Amino acid sequence: MRLSKNTILLIGFILWPLIIAIPQFNSKYSTGLLTGKLEYGEIPPEFYVGLISGLFGALFFWGIGILVAKVITKFRKTELRGSITYFYITLFFFSLMLITQSKNFYIAITLDKDKVKETRELIKQYESSEEN
C-alpha cells in the first residue's frame, strides 16, 4: 500500500498534537486532581496548549524531513521523498510516546472518582495535622 503525500501529511498533523499533548496531560492531570486545582474529569489547560504546539511541531518536523531527504538524496544518488522521511520521523516519535506514556495515560483516564475524593481528603487531613 502506497500512501500519498496528502495522506502522510494528514497523519502527521493528527499524530504530532497527540505526541506533544499526551505527556502534558500525564504530567498535570493526576497532580492537579490531588492538589485540588482540577476537578475529576476536567482536562488541564496544558493539554490544549500541547495540541496547538503539536501543529507547529508537525510543520517543524515536516521541514526537517524535507532537509534530511535532500541530504540523503545527495549522498545516495537516489531520490528520497521528504514526506516519507517525515512519516518515518513521526512514527518513531509516536512509538516512543506510546512506549513511555501509554501506561500513565491509561491510569489517569481510568481513575475512580470516589478514590480521588478519598485521597484528596487524606491529603487535607495530613496537611492539617502537619500544621499543628
N, CA, C and O atoms as a GROMACS GRO file, in nm:
protein
  528
    1MET      N    1   0.084  -0.118   0.000
    1MET     CA    2   0.000   0.000   0.000
    1MET      C    3   0.089   0.124   0.000
    1MET      O    4   0.177   0.139   0.085
    2ARG      N    5   0.066   0.210  -0.093
    2ARG     CA    6   0.144   0.333  -0.106
    2ARG      C    7   0.058   0.451  -0.060
    2ARG      O    8  -0.054   0.471  -0.107
    3LEU      N    9   0.113   0.527   0.034
    3LEU     CA   10   0.042   0.643   0.086
    3LEU      C   11   0.077   0.765   0.003
    3LEU      O   12   0.192   0.786  -0.035
    4SER      N   13  -0.025   0.846  -0.023
    4SER     CA   14   0.000   0.970  -0.096
    4SER      C   15   0.061   1.074  -0.002
    4SER      O   16   0.056   1.059   0.121
    5LYS      N   17   0.116   1.177  -0.060
    5LYS     CA   18   0.178   1.284   0.018
    5LYS      C   19   0.074   1.350   0.109
    5LYS      O   20   0.103   1.380   0.225
    6ASN      N   21  -0.046   1.373   0.057
    6ASN     CA   22  -0.151   1.436   0.138
    6ASN      C   23  -0.192   1.348   0.256
    6ASN      O   24  -0.217   1.399   0.365
    7THR      N   25  -0.199   1.218   0.235
    7THR     CA   26  -0.234   1.126   0.343
    7THR      C   27  -0.127   1.125   0.450
    7THR      O   28  -0.157   1.125   0.569
    8ILE      N   29  -0.002   1.125   0.408
    8ILE     CA   30   0.110   1.128   0.503
    8ILE      C   31   0.107   1.256   0.585
    8ILE      O   32   0.126   1.252   0.706
    9LEU      N   33   0.083   1.368   0.521
    9LEU     CA   34   0.076   1.495   0.594
    9LEU      C   35  -0.042   1.497   0.690
    9LEU      O   36  -0.030   1.548   0.801
   10LEU      N   37  -0.155   1.442   0.649
   10LEU     CA   38  -0.272   1.437   0.736
   10LEU      C   39  -0.243   1.352   0.859
   10LEU      O   40  -0.276   1.390   0.971
   11ILE      N   41  -0.181   1.237   0.838
   11ILE     CA   42  -0.144   1.151   0.951
   11ILE      C   43  -0.050   1.225   1.045
   11ILE      O   44  -0.067   1.220   1.167
   12GLY      N   45   0.048   1.294   0.990
   12GLY     CA   46   0.143   1.369   1.072
   12GLY      C   47   0.076   1.481   1.151
   12GLY      O   48   0.108   1.504   1.267
   13PHE      N   49  -0.017   1.551   1.086
   13PHE     CA   50  -0.084   1.662   1.155
   13PHE      C   51  -0.188   1.613   1.256
   13PHE      O   52  -0.239   1.693   1.335
   14ILE      N   53  -0.219   1.485   1.254
   14ILE     CA   54  -0.304   1.427   1.358
   14ILE      C   55  -0.217   1.374   1.472
   14ILE      O   56  -0.249   1.392   1.590
   15LEU      N   57  -0.107   1.307   1.438
   15LEU     CA   58  -0.024   1.243   1.540
   15LEU      C   59   0.061   1.341   1.620
   15LEU      O   60   0.077   1.322   1.741
   16TRP      N   61   0.117   1.444   1.557
   16TRP     CA   62   0.206   1.535   1.631
   16TRP      C   63   0.137   1.606   1.747
   16TRP      O   64   0.198   1.617   1.853
   17PRO      N   65   0.014   1.655   1.732
   17PRO     CA   66  -0.050   1.712   1.851
   17PRO      C   67  -0.067   1.610   1.964
   17PRO      O   68  -0.055   1.645   2.081
   18LEU      N   69  -0.095   1.485   1.930
   18LEU     CA   70  -0.106   1.382   2.033
   18LEU      C   71   0.029   1.352   2.097
   18LEU      O   72   0.038   1.330   2.218
   19ILE      N   73   0.133   1.351   2.017
   19ILE     CA   74   0.268   1.323   2.068
   19ILE      C   75   0.308   1.426   2.173
   19ILE      O   76   0.376   1.393   2.270
   20ILE      N   77   0.267   1.548   2.154
   20ILE     CA   78   0.305   1.655   2.247
   20ILE      C   79   0.203   1.671   2.360
   20ILE      O   80   0.242   1.702   2.473
   21ALA      N   81   0.074   1.653   2.333
   21ALA     CA   82  -0.030   1.680   2.432
   21ALA      C   83  -0.044   1.570   2.537
   21ALA      O   84  -0.070   1.601   2.653
   22ILE      N   85  -0.027   1.445   2.500
   22ILE     CA   86  -0.047   1.337   2.597
   22ILE      C   87   0.055   1.343   2.712
   22ILE      O   88   0.014   1.326   2.827
   23PRO      N   89   0.184   1.366   2.688
   23PRO     CA   90   0.273   1.382   2.803
   23PRO      C   91   0.236   1.503   2.891
   23PRO      O   92   0.253   1.498   3.013
   24GLN      N   93   0.186   1.610   2.830
   24GLN     CA   94   0.141   1.725   2.909
   24GLN      C   95   0.023   1.687   2.997
   24GLN      O   96   0.017   1.727   3.114
   25PHE      N   97  -0.070   1.609   2.943
   25PHE     CA   98  -0.185   1.562   3.019
   25PHE      C   99  -0.138   1.475   3.135
   25PHE      O  100  -0.184   1.492   3.248
   26ASN      N  101  -0.048   1.383   3.107
   26ASN     CA  102   0.001   1.292   3.212
   26ASN      C  103   0.068   1.367   3.326
   26ASN      O  104   0.051   1.331   3.442
   27SER      N  105   0.144   1.469   3.293
   27SER     CA  106   0.218   1.539   3.398
   27SER      C  107   0.130   1.631   3.482
   27SER      O  108   0.165   1.661   3.597
   28LYS      N  109   0.018   1.675   3.430
   28LYS     CA  110  -0.062   1.773   3.502
   28LYS      C  111  -0.192   1.717   3.561
   28LYS      O  112  -0.241   1.771   3.660
   29TYR      N  113  -0.249   1.612   3.502
   29TYR     CA  114  -0.383   1.569   3.543
   29TYR      C  115  -0.385   1.510   3.684
   29TYR      O  116  -0.462   1.557   3.768
   30SER      N  117  -0.303   1.411   3.711
   30SER     CA  118  -0.306   1.344   3.842
   30SER      C  119  -0.268   1.439   3.954
   30SER      O  120  -0.334   1.442   4.059
   31THR      N  121  -0.164   1.516   3.934
   31THR     CA  122  -0.124   1.611   4.038
   31THR      C  123  -0.228   1.720   4.056
   31THR      O  124  -0.251   1.767   4.167
   32GLY      N  125  -0.292   1.760   3.947
   32GLY     CA  126  -0.398   1.860   3.957
   32GLY      C  127  -0.518   1.809   4.034
   32GLY      O  128  -0.581   1.885   4.108
   33LEU      N  129  -0.551   1.681   4.017
   33LEU     CA  130  -0.661   1.622   4.094
   33LEU      C  131  -0.628   1.617   4.242
   33LEU      O  132  -0.712   1.649   4.326
   34LEU      N  133  -0.507   1.577   4.273
   34LEU     CA  134  -0.470   1.562   4.414
   34LEU      C  135  -0.455   1.694   4.486
   34LEU      O  136  -0.486   1.704   4.605
   35THR      N  137  -0.410   1.796   4.417
   35THR     CA  138  -0.394   1.926   4.482
   35THR      C  139  -0.523   2.007   4.482
   35THR      O  140  -0.532   2.108   4.552
   36GLY      N  141  -0.621   1.965   4.407
   36GLY     CA  142  -0.748   2.036   4.403
   36GLY      C  143  -0.754   2.143   4.295
   36GLY      O  144  -0.853   2.215   4.286
   37LYS      N  145  -0.652   2.154   4.213
   37LYS     CA  146  -0.653   2.252   4.104
   37LYS      C  147  -0.745   2.210   3.991
   37LYS      O  148  -0.794   2.294   3.916
   38LEU      N  149  -0.768   2.079   3.979
   38LEU     CA  150  -0.857   2.026   3.875
   38LEU      C  151  -0.968   1.945   3.940
   38LEU      O  152  -0.947   1.882   4.044
   39GLU      N  153  -1.084   1.948   3.880
   39GLU     CA  154  -1.194   1.862   3.923
   39GLU      C  155  -1.185   1.732   3.845
   39GLU      O  156  -1.121   1.725   3.740
   40TYR      N  157  -1.250   1.629   3.896
   40TYR     CA  158  -1.249   1.499   3.829
   40TYR      C  159  -1.308   1.514   3.688
   40TYR      O  160  -1.418   1.567   3.672
   41GLY      N  161  -1.236   1.467   3.589
   41GLY     CA  162  -1.281   1.473   3.450
   41GLY      C  163  -1.244   1.601   3.378
   41GLY      O  164  -1.263   1.611   3.256
   42GLU      N  165  -1.193   1.699   3.449
   42GLU     CA  166  -1.152   1.825   3.386
   42GLU      C  167  -1.017   1.807   3.319
   42GLU      O  168  -0.924   1.750   3.377
   43ILE      N  169  -1.005   1.856   3.198
   43ILE     CA  170  -0.880   1.843   3.123
   43ILE      C  171  -0.792   1.964   3.154
   43ILE      O  172  -0.839   2.077   3.148
   44PRO      N  173  -0.666   1.940   3.187
   44PRO     CA  174  -0.577   2.053   3.219
   44PRO      C  175  -0.552   2.142   3.096
   44PRO      O  176  -0.547   2.091   2.984
   45PRO      N  177  -0.538   2.271   3.116
   45PRO     CA  178  -0.515   2.362   3.004
   45PRO      C  179  -0.387   2.332   2.927
   45PRO      O  180  -0.378   2.363   2.808
   46GLU      N  181  -0.289   2.272   2.992
   46GLU     CA  182  -0.164   2.237   2.924
   46GLU      C  183  -0.187   2.136   2.812
   46GLU      O  184  -0.110   2.133   2.716
   47PHE      N  185  -0.291   2.055   2.824
   47PHE     CA  186  -0.325   1.960   2.718
   47PHE      C  187  -0.361   2.034   2.590
   47PHE      O  188  -0.316   1.997   2.482
   48TYR      N  189  -0.440   2.139   2.603
   48TYR     CA  190  -0.480   2.218   2.485
   48TYR      C  191  -0.362   2.293   2.425
   48TYR      O  192  -0.350   2.306   2.304
   49VAL      N  193  -0.275   2.342   2.512
   49VAL     CA  194  -0.153   2.408   2.464
   49VAL      C  195  -0.067   2.307   2.388
   49VAL      O  196  -0.006   2.341   2.287
   50GLY      N  197  -0.061   2.184   2.438
   50GLY     CA  198   0.013   2.079   2.370
   50GLY      C  199  -0.045   2.046   2.233
   50GLY      O  200   0.029   2.018   2.139
   51LEU      N  201  -0.178   2.050   2.220
   51LEU     CA  202  -0.240   2.025   2.090
   51LEU      C  203  -0.202   2.133   1.990
   51LEU      O  204  -0.168   2.103   1.875
   52ILE      N  205  -0.207   2.258   2.033
   52ILE     CA  206  -0.172   2.368   1.943
   52ILE      C  207  -0.024   2.364   1.908
   52ILE      O  208   0.013   2.381   1.791
   53SER      N  209   0.061   2.341   2.006
   53SER     CA  210   0.204   2.336   1.976
   53SER      C  211   0.238   2.213   1.893
   53SER      O  212   0.338   2.214   1.822
   54GLY      N  213   0.157   2.108   1.900
   54GLY     CA  214   0.176   1.992   1.815
   54GLY      C  215   0.158   2.023   1.668
   54GLY      O  216   0.223   1.964   1.583
   55LEU      N  217   0.069   2.116   1.638
   55LEU     CA  218   0.052   2.159   1.498
   55LEU      C  219   0.179   2.229   1.448
   55LEU      O  220   0.222   2.207   1.334
   56PHE      N  221   0.236   2.312   1.533
   56PHE     CA  222   0.362   2.378   1.495
   56PHE      C  223   0.476   2.276   1.487
   56PHE      O  224   0.565   2.287   1.403
   57GLY      N  225   0.472   2.177   1.578
   57GLY     CA  226   0.572   2.071   1.573
   57GLY      C  227   0.563   1.990   1.445
   57GLY      O  228   0.665   1.947   1.390
   58ALA      N  229   0.441   1.970   1.396
   58ALA     CA  230   0.422   1.897   1.270
   58ALA      C  231   0.486   1.973   1.155
   58ALA      O  232   0.552   1.914   1.069
   59LEU      N  233   0.465   2.103   1.152
   59LEU     CA  234   0.528   2.186   1.048
   59LEU      C  235   0.680   2.180   1.058
   59LEU      O  236   0.750   2.167   0.957
   60PHE      N  237   0.731   2.191   1.179
   60PHE     CA  238   0.876   2.189   1.201
   60PHE      C  239   0.937   2.058   1.153
   60PHE      O  240   1.036   2.058   1.080
   61PHE      N  241   0.877   1.946   1.193
   61PHE     CA  242   0.933   1.817   1.155
   61PHE      C  243   0.909   1.784   1.009
   61PHE      O  244   0.982   1.704   0.951
   62TRP      N  245   0.809   1.845   0.947
   62TRP     CA  246   0.791   1.830   0.803
   62TRP      C  247   0.912   1.894   0.732
   62TRP      O  248   0.968   1.837   0.638
   63GLY      N  249   0.950   2.012   0.778
   63GLY     CA  250   1.068   2.079   0.722
   63GLY      C  251   1.195   1.999   0.747
   63GLY      O  252   1.279   1.987   0.658
   64ILE      N  253   1.209   1.943   0.867
   64ILE     CA  254   1.324   1.859   0.899
   64ILE      C  255   1.326   1.737   0.807
   64ILE      O  256   1.432   1.697   0.759
   65GLY      N  257   1.211   1.678   0.783
   65GLY     CA  258   1.202   1.562   0.694
   65GLY      C  259   1.246   1.593   0.553
   65GLY      O  260   1.314   1.514   0.488
   66ILE      N  261   1.208   1.710   0.505
   66ILE     CA  262   1.248   1.752   0.370
   66ILE      C  263   1.399   1.773   0.364
   66ILE      O  264   1.464   1.730   0.269
   67LEU      N  265   1.455   1.840   0.466
   67LEU     CA  266   1.601   1.861   0.470
   67LEU      C  267   1.678   1.730   0.476
   67LEU      O  268   1.778   1.713   0.406
   68VAL      N  269   1.634   1.638   0.559
   68VAL     CA  270   1.701   1.509   0.572
   68VAL      C  271   1.693   1.433   0.440
   68VAL      O  272   1.790   1.369   0.398
   69ALA      N  273   1.577   1.438   0.375
   69ALA     CA  274   1.561   1.369   0.247
   69ALA      C  275   1.656   1.426   0.142
   69ALA      O  276   1.714   1.351   0.063
   70LYS      N  277   1.672   1.558   0.140
   70LYS     CA  278   1.764   1.620   0.042
   70LYS      C  279   1.908   1.579   0.069
   70LYS      O  280   1.982   1.552  -0.025
   71VAL      N  281   1.948   1.574   0.195
   71VAL     CA  282   2.084   1.535   0.229
   71VAL      C  283   2.108   1.389   0.192
   71VAL      O  284   2.212   1.356   0.134
   72ILE      N  285   2.014   1.302   0.223
   72ILE     CA  286   2.028   1.161   0.190
   72ILE      C  287   2.031   1.142   0.039
   72ILE      O  288   2.107   1.059  -0.012
   73THR      N  289   1.949   1.218  -0.034
   73THR     CA  290   1.945   1.207  -0.179
   73THR      C  291   2.080   1.246  -0.240
   73THR      O  292   2.124   1.185  -0.337
   74LYS      N  293   2.145   1.346  -0.183
   74LYS     CA  294   2.276   1.388  -0.235
   74LYS      C  295   2.380   1.277  -0.222
   74LYS      O  296   2.460   1.256  -0.312
   75PHE      N  297   2.379   1.206  -0.110
   75PHE     CA  298   2.479   1.103  -0.086
   75PHE      C  299   2.446   0.970  -0.153
   75PHE      O  300   2.536   0.900  -0.199
   76ARG      N  301   2.319   0.934  -0.160
   76ARG     CA  302   2.282   0.804  -0.217
   76ARG      C  303   2.258   0.808  -0.367
   76ARG      O  304   2.256   0.703  -0.432
   77LYS      N  305   2.240   0.923  -0.421
   77LYS     CA  306   2.214   0.942  -0.564
   77LYS      C  307   2.080   0.881  -0.610
   77LYS      O  308   2.056   0.865  -0.729
   78THR      N  309   1.995   0.847  -0.515
   78THR     CA  310   1.859   0.806  -0.547
   78THR      C  311   1.765   0.899  -0.473
   78THR      O  312   1.793   0.941  -0.361
   79GLU      N  313   1.655   0.930  -0.536
   79GLU     CA  314   1.564   1.030  -0.479
   79GLU      C  315   1.485   0.971  -0.363
   79GLU      O  316   1.429   0.862  -0.373
   80LEU      N  317   1.481   1.045  -0.255
   80LEU     CA  318   1.403   1.010  -0.137
   80LEU      C  319   1.306   1.125  -0.114
   80LEU      O  320   1.347   1.241  -0.108
   81ARG      N  321   1.179   1.094  -0.100
   81ARG     CA  322   1.078   1.198  -0.080
   81ARG      C  323   1.080   1.247   0.064
   81ARG      O  324   1.097   1.169   0.158
   82GLY      N  325   1.063   1.377   0.079
   82GLY     CA  326   1.060   1.438   0.212
   82GLY      C  327   0.941   1.391   0.294
   82GLY      O  328   0.950   1.381   0.416
   83SER      N  329   0.829   1.363   0.227
   83SER     CA  330   0.710   1.319   0.300
   83SER      C  331   0.731   1.181   0.362
   83SER      O  332   0.679   1.153   0.470
   84ILE      N  333   0.806   1.095   0.294
   84ILE     CA  334   0.834   0.962   0.350
   84ILE      C  335   0.924   0.975   0.473
   84ILE      O  336   0.902   0.908   0.574
   85THR      N  337   1.024   1.061   0.464
   85THR     CA  338   1.112   1.084   0.578
   85THR      C  339   1.033   1.142   0.695
   85THR      O  340   1.052   1.102   0.810
   86TYR      N  341   0.944   1.235   0.666
   86TYR     CA  342   0.856   1.295   0.768
   86TYR      C  343   0.770   1.186   0.833
   86TYR      O  344   0.752   1.186   0.954
   87PHE      N  345   0.718   1.095   0.752
   87PHE     CA  346   0.635   0.986   0.802
   87PHE      C  347   0.714   0.898   0.898
   87PHE      O  348   0.664   0.861   1.004
   88TYR      N  349   0.838   0.863   0.862
   88TYR     CA  350   0.921   0.780   0.949
   88TYR      C  351   0.957   0.851   1.079
   88TYR      O  352   0.956   0.789   1.185
   89ILE      N  353   0.987   0.978   1.072
   89ILE     CA  354   1.016   1.056   1.192
   89ILE      C  355   0.894   1.060   1.283
   89ILE      O  356   0.905   1.042   1.404
   90THR      N  357   0.778   1.083   1.224
   90THR     CA  358   0.653   1.089   1.300
   90THR      C  359   0.625   0.955   1.367
   90THR      O  360   0.591   0.950   1.485
   91LEU      N  361   0.638   0.847   1.293
   91LEU     CA  362   0.613   0.714   1.351
   91LEU      C  363   0.712   0.681   1.462
   91LEU      O  364   0.674   0.618   1.561
   92PHE      N  365   0.836   0.722   1.446
   92PHE     CA  366   0.936   0.699   1.551
   92PHE      C  367   0.896   0.770   1.680
   92PHE      O  368   0.895   0.708   1.787
   93PHE      N  369   0.862   0.898   1.671
   93PHE     CA  370   0.827   0.972   1.792
   93PHE      C  371   0.693   0.928   1.850
   93PHE      O  372   0.675   0.930   1.971
   94PHE      N  373   0.599   0.886   1.765
   94PHE     CA  374   0.471   0.836   1.814
   94PHE      C  375   0.493   0.704   1.889
   94PHE      O  376   0.433   0.682   1.995
   95SER      N  377   0.577   0.618   1.835
   95SER     CA  378   0.608   0.492   1.903
   95SER      C  379   0.677   0.518   2.037
   95SER      O  380   0.646   0.454   2.137
   96LEU      N  381   0.769   0.611   2.038
   96LEU     CA  382   0.839   0.648   2.160
   96LEU      C  383   0.741   0.701   2.265
   96LEU      O  384   0.750   0.667   2.382
   97MET      N  385   0.647   0.784   2.221
   97MET     CA  386   0.546   0.838   2.313
   97MET      C  387   0.458   0.725   2.366
   97MET      O  388   0.428   0.722   2.485
   98LEU      N  389   0.417   0.632   2.281
   98LEU     CA  390   0.334   0.520   2.326
   98LEU      C  391   0.408   0.434   2.428
   98LEU      O  392   0.350   0.393   2.529
   99ILE      N  393   0.534   0.407   2.403
   99ILE     CA  394   0.612   0.324   2.494
   99ILE      C  395   0.628   0.390   2.630
   99ILE      O  396   0.617   0.324   2.733
  100THR      N  397   0.652   0.520   2.632
  100THR     CA  398   0.681   0.588   2.758
  100THR      C  399   0.557   0.642   2.830
  100THR      O  400   0.560   0.656   2.952
  101GLN      N  401   0.451   0.673   2.758
  101GLN     CA  402   0.338   0.744   2.819
  101GLN      C  403   0.207   0.667   2.826
  101GLN      O  404   0.117   0.709   2.898
  102SER      N  405   0.193   0.557   2.754
  102SER     CA  406   0.062   0.493   2.743
  102SER      C  407   0.011   0.438   2.876
  102SER      O  408  -0.108   0.448   2.906
  103LYS      N  409   0.099   0.380   2.958
  103LYS     CA  410   0.056   0.324   3.086
  103LYS      C  411   0.003   0.435   3.178
  103LYS      O  412  -0.103   0.421   3.238
  104ASN      N  413   0.079   0.544   3.189
  104ASN     CA  414   0.035   0.656   3.274
  104ASN      C  415  -0.094   0.718   3.222
  104ASN      O  416  -0.180   0.758   3.301
  105PHE      N  417  -0.107   0.728   3.091
  105PHE     CA  418  -0.228   0.785   3.032
  105PHE      C  419  -0.349   0.697   3.064
  105PHE      O  420  -0.455   0.748   3.100
  106TYR      N  421  -0.333   0.567   3.051
  106TYR     CA  422  -0.443   0.475   3.082
  106TYR      C  423  -0.483   0.485   3.228
  106TYR      O  424  -0.601   0.490   3.261
  107ILE      N  425  -0.385   0.488   3.316
  107ILE     CA  426  -0.414   0.500   3.459
  107ILE      C  427  -0.487   0.630   3.489
  107ILE      O  428  -0.582   0.632   3.567
  108ALA      N  429  -0.443   0.739   3.427
  108ALA     CA  430  -0.505   0.871   3.453
  108ALA      C  431  -0.650   0.876   3.406
  108ALA      O  432  -0.734   0.933   3.475
  109ILE      N  433  -0.680   0.818   3.292
  109ILE     CA  434  -0.818   0.827   3.242
  109ILE      C  435  -0.911   0.725   3.304
  109ILE      O  436  -1.032   0.733   3.286
  110THR      N  437  -0.856   0.627   3.378
  110THR     CA  438  -0.941   0.528   3.443
  110THR      C  439  -0.946   0.544   3.595
  110THR      O  440  -0.987   0.452   3.665
  111LEU      N  441  -0.906   0.659   3.645
  111LEU     CA  442  -0.913   0.682   3.789
  111LEU      C  443  -1.058   0.678   3.836
  111LEU      O  444  -1.149   0.724   3.766
  112ASP      N  445  -1.078   0.624   3.954
  112ASP     CA  446  -1.211   0.617   4.014
  112ASP      C  447  -1.240   0.747   4.088
  112ASP      O  448  -1.158   0.795   4.167
  113LYS      N  449  -1.356   0.804   4.062
  113LYS     CA  450  -1.391   0.933   4.120
  113LYS      C  451  -1.392   0.928   4.274
  113LYS      O  452  -1.344   1.020   4.339
  114ASP      N  453  -1.447   0.820   4.330
  114ASP     CA  454  -1.453   0.809   4.476
  114ASP      C  455  -1.314   0.797   4.538
  114ASP      O  456  -1.288   0.853   4.644
  115LYS      N  457  -1.226   0.724   4.473
  115LYS     CA  458  -1.089   0.710   4.523
  115LYS      C  459  -1.015   0.842   4.519
  115LYS      O  460  -0.935   0.872   4.608
  116VAL      N  461  -1.042   0.923   4.416
  116VAL     CA  462  -0.979   1.055   4.406
  116VAL      C  463  -1.025   1.142   4.522
  116VAL      O  464  -0.945   1.213   4.582
  117LYS      N  465  -1.155   1.138   4.553
  117LYS     CA  466  -1.208   1.218   4.665
  117LYS      C  467  -1.147   1.171   4.797
  117LYS      O  468  -1.109   1.254   4.880
  118GLU      N  469  -1.137   1.040   4.817
  118GLU     CA  470  -1.078   0.987   4.940
  118GLU      C  471  -0.933   1.032   4.954
  118GLU      O  472  -0.891   1.074   5.062
  119THR      N  473  -0.859   1.022   4.847
  119THR     CA  474  -0.718   1.060   4.851
  119THR      C  475  -0.702   1.209   4.878
  119THR      O  476  -0.614   1.249   4.954
  120ARG      N  477  -0.788   1.290   4.818
  120ARG     CA  478  -0.782   1.434   4.842
  120ARG      C  479  -0.812   1.467   4.988
  120ARG      O  480  -0.748   1.555   5.047
  121GLU      N  481  -0.908   1.395   5.048
  121GLU     CA  482  -0.940   1.416   5.189
  121GLU      C  483  -0.823   1.373   5.278
  121GLU      O  484  -0.792   1.440   5.377
  122LEU      N  485  -0.760   1.261   5.244
  122LEU     CA  486  -0.645   1.216   5.322
  122LEU      C  487  -0.530   1.316   5.316
  122LEU      O  488  -0.462   1.340   5.416
  123ILE      N  489  -0.509   1.374   5.200
  123ILE     CA  490  -0.404   1.476   5.187
  123ILE      C  491  -0.438   1.598   5.272
  123ILE      O  492  -0.350   1.654   5.337
  124LYS      N  493  -0.564   1.641   5.271
  124LYS     CA  494  -0.606   1.755   5.353
  124LYS      C  495  -0.586   1.726   5.502
  124LYS      O  496  -0.540   1.812   5.577
  125GLN      N  497  -0.622   1.603   5.544
  125GLN     CA  498  -0.603   1.565   5.684
  125GLN      C  499  -0.455   1.566   5.721
  125GLN      O  500  -0.418   1.613   5.828
  126TYR      N  501  -0.374   1.513   5.634
  126TYR     CA  502  -0.230   1.508   5.660
  126TYR      C  503  -0.172   1.649   5.670
  126TYR      O  504  -0.092   1.677   5.759
  127GLU      N  505  -0.213   1.736   5.579
  127GLU     CA  506  -0.162   1.873   5.581
  127GLU      C  507  -0.208   1.948   5.705
  127GLU      O  508  -0.132   2.026   5.762
  128SER      N  509  -0.334   1.926   5.748
  128SER     CA  510  -0.383   1.996   5.869
  128SER      C  511  -0.314   1.940   5.995
  128SER      O  512  -0.288   2.016   6.088
  129SER      N  513  -0.285   1.810   5.998
  129SER     CA  514  -0.216   1.755   6.116
  129SER      C  515  -0.069   1.798   6.118
  129SER      O  516  -0.009   1.809   6.225
  130GLU      N  517  -0.013   1.822   6.002
  130GLU     CA  518   0.126   1.866   5.995
  130GLU      C  519   0.141   2.011   6.040
  130GLU      O  520   0.246   2.049   6.091
  131GLU      N  521   0.037   2.092   6.022
  131GLU     CA  522   0.041   2.232   6.064
  131GLU      C  523   0.039   2.245   6.216
  131GLU      O  524   0.092   2.341   6.270
  132ASN      N  525  -0.023   2.148   6.284
  132ASN     CA  526  -0.034   2.154   6.431
  132ASN      C  527   0.091   2.117   6.499
  132ASN      O  528   0.097   2.118   6.622
   0.00000   0.00000   0.00000
